[in-house]
Amino acid sequence: MSNVVEVKVGLHCVDCIKKILKAIKKIQDIETYDVDKQLNKVIVTGNVTTEEVIKALQKIGKSATAWEPETQ
């Protein structure tokens, strides 16, 4: 079963993004991933949980939180 996990993380520069993608690729059971630089958002699809993605990013020193849609 696939989940779509969205997390908020600072995507400041090309090096940051490369490190984040490298960390995400190490997570088991991911199918796809995408980065939205404008929203500082990482989207991961696969048999993963939000906690797994956040932990992987925290391991490389990135502060990540679950994505919460802005309410209007």
Secondary structure as UniProt FT lines:
FT   STRAND          3..9
FT   HELIX           14..25
FT   TURN            28..29
FT   STRAND          30..36
FT   TURN            37..40
FT   STRAND          41..46
FT   HELIX           50..59
FT   TURN            60..61
FT   STRAND          64..66
//
